[in-house]
Amino acid sequence: MSLKRQAIRAILWSAGGTWITQAISLLVFFVLARLLTPEAFGLVALANVAIALLNVLSEQGLGDAVVQREEIEPGHLDSAFWLQVGVSLLLYTIIFVFAPTLARLFDQPEYSQVLRWLSVGLIVRAMSSTQVAILRRELHFKILAIRRTLAVVAGGIVGIGMAAAGYGVWSLVGMQLTGAALGSIALWAAAPWRPKLRFSTRYARDLLGYGIYAVGFGILTFLNRRSDDLLIGAFLGAVALGFYTVAYRMLQVLTDLLISIMSAVALPTFSRVQSDLPRLRRGFLQALQIAGLVALPAFCWVAVATPDVIRVFGDKWIPATPVMRILALVGIPYTALYFNGSVFMALGRPDISLRFKIISATCNVIGFSVAVHWGILAVASMYLATNCLILPFNIRKLCELTGLRNAMYLSVVVGPAVASFAVVASVILSGYLSDDCLGLYARLTVKIIAGATTYLAVLRLVFPVVWHETLRLVRGGLVPSKASES
């Protein structure tokens, strides 16, 4: 099968699996948001800050290294597996010992046991991370999609059942551990590879030479994404962090649904054409255009319709409304930046991504440390500002490295951006006409129809070239043929 057809199938499976799992996950989240308190969500979010950092240290970038290498030997896979398992056991021991100290530091007595139990997931994930890397490398996203779906369904059933039974915060812990365990079991059942009892320092060094950049990248990503949670939990408490977590959930869901499905395929796909810059440029522009077409209008729609969206979670979450609106706008620079890192990594230049992450992390940590004193809305606003600040410099470096012209980059996002602004106007207008006379779900339906109709009409009438190019891309795929660039 050609690389192009493999990429198309991978995207379809990645998209289908992500949409199904996110739909189930979002439904579970809605139910849990109605059953649990903001404090419960905040406490687990604070524990997940530590878990996120430990996951980066446990994985050591070995999965990305396995995906990126042009040639892989069995010794690489065995060494990666045992190294990850060994490090995860060490990290679990450390966190088990120091969890009570962290609980006293955050003045959250229940935090200690929550953190200890959630840390079990480190070991569970390490047991299957090499299988995930192999499947990503071979573009076998069907197995990964099925595994995610099973994990989300099982975790959701356990979480909702425990919440309905009155277990509070432990329902969220049970949900995460169940999903991790079943996901790992599914991978072992589906993936043919099995580790052998051997470890080679030579093979480990081969992977760690690349993986060290991925670790640095992961730590900086942690600072970018989790330093706000850490500071809010430390200075404002679990309740405030609970509101922020629910507001951030919409950004996360839309990113996973509309962008990450292609990003997961982008690194292995771009890596295979890394020596053919014209193909790489065309593949990148196609990925960016598709992402912009589906993501930009969605983020803009949520930003305008936030008051109705937040009420779906329940009226107790209304204080999170302005925060969700600001975080939805973060999705705009997210969309423009999401595939740049995959290009840098595919070309064997993770150092470039690392430099941008250092700058971004520094700005975020400093900015969040100042903004947290004014509340969660100020933190969200700072998040938006730092992403917008980094955007032009990141794009400029990408163009220099790939030979891509700035005009070509902008040409694929102008149409979706203008049409998305029209969506904003149509949703505001429909709100004036429907907010006082319709119920919540009827209002949401009207705003969805108004936004979608306006968006498609503007693309078709004002940007016919983009419209026809989109239809061609849907019939084609992410990886272009070897024909020369147009």
Buried (B, 14 or more C-beta within 10 A) or exposed (E): EEBBEBBBBBBBBBBBBBBBBBBBBBEBBBBBBBBBBBBBBBBBBBBBBBBBBBBBBBBBBBBBBBBBBEEBEEBBBBBBBBBBBEBBBEBBEEBBEBBBEBBEEBEBEBBBBBBBBBBBBBBBBBBBBBBBBBBBBEBBBBBBBBBBBBBBBBBBEBBBEBBEEEBBBBBBBBBBBBBBBBBBBBBEEBBEBEBEEEBBEEBBEBBBEBBBBBBBBBBBBBBBBBBBBBBBBBBBBBBBBBBBBBBBBBBBBBBBBBBBBBBBBBBBBBBBBBEEBBBBBBBBBBBBBBBBBBBBBBBBBBBBBBBBBBBBBEEBBEBBBBBBBBBBBBBBBBBBBBBBBBBBBBBEBBEBBBBBBBBBBBBBBEBBBEBBEEBBBBBBBBBBBBBBBBBEEBBEBBBEBBEBEEEBBEBBBEBBBBBBEBBBEBBEEBBEEBEEEBEEEEBBEBBBEBBBEBBEEBBEEEBEEBBEBBEEBEEBBBBBEEEEEE
